């Protein structure tokens, strides 16, 4: 039996949320800030709050 790992997928326990000055909820992970880009019934999609950031993150409906 072989096990493969995907380096693009990692679990991170260091997640927190803050509120922007405009009342928007922001995700903070590893000292980077993400704003919610899209919501579906099962997932939330976050993009880097800094324009040059190309990292995308997704969480489930419970922010995990």
C-alpha positions as CSV (number, residue, x, y, z in Angstrom):
1,X,0.0,0.0,0.0
2,X,1.4,3.4,-0.9
3,X,0.6,6.7,0.5
4,X,0.8,9.9,-1.4
5,X,0.8,13.4,0.0
6,X,-0.4,16.5,-1.7
7,X,1.9,19.5,-0.7
8,X,-0.8,22.0,-1.7
9,X,-3.2,20.7,1.0
10,X,-2.3,21.2,4.6
11,X,-4.2,21.4,7.9
12,X,-3.7,24.4,10.0
13,X,-4.9,24.9,13.5
14,X,-3.8,28.5,13.6
15,X,-7.0,30.2,12.3
16,X,-8.7,33.2,13.8
17,X,-11.2,35.8,12.7
18,X,-11.2,39.6,13.0
19,X,-13.7,42.3,12.0
20,X,-12.7,44.9,9.5
21,X,-13.4,48.6,10.0
22,X,-16.3,48.2,7.6
23,X,-17.8,45.3,9.7
24,X,-16.6,42.5,7.3
25,X,-15.4,39.2,8.8
26,X,-11.8,38.5,7.9
27,X,-9.9,35.2,8.2
28,X,-6.4,35.3,9.7
29,X,-4.1,32.4,9.1
30,X,-0.3,32.3,9.6
31,X,-0.3,36.1,9.9
32,X,-2.0,36.6,6.5
33,X,-5.4,38.2,6.2
34,X,-8.1,36.8,3.8
35,X,-11.5,38.2,2.9
36,X,-14.5,36.1,1.9
37,X,-14.8,36.0,-1.8
38,X,-17.7,33.6,-2.3
39,X,-20.1,31.5,-0.1
40,X,-22.0,28.4,-1.0
41,X,-24.2,26.2,1.2
42,X,-21.2,24.0,2.1
43,X,-18.1,26.1,1.7
44,X,-16.7,29.6,2.0
45,X,-13.9,30.8,-0.3
46,X,-11.4,33.3,0.9
47,X,-8.8,35.3,-1.1
48,X,-5.8,37.3,0.1
49,X,-6.9,40.7,1.3
50,X,-3.7,42.2,-0.2
51,X,-4.1,42.7,-3.9
52,X,-0.8,41.0,-4.8
53,X,-1.7,37.9,-2.8
54,X,-2.7,34.9,-5.0
55,X,-3.4,32.4,-2.2
56,X,-6.9,31.0,-2.0
57,X,-8.3,29.3,1.1
58,X,-11.6,27.5,1.6
59,X,-13.5,26.5,4.8
60,X,-16.7,24.6,5.4
61,X,-19.8,26.2,6.8
62,X,-18.4,25.9,10.3
63,X,-15.2,27.7,9.4
64,X,-13.0,24.6,9.6
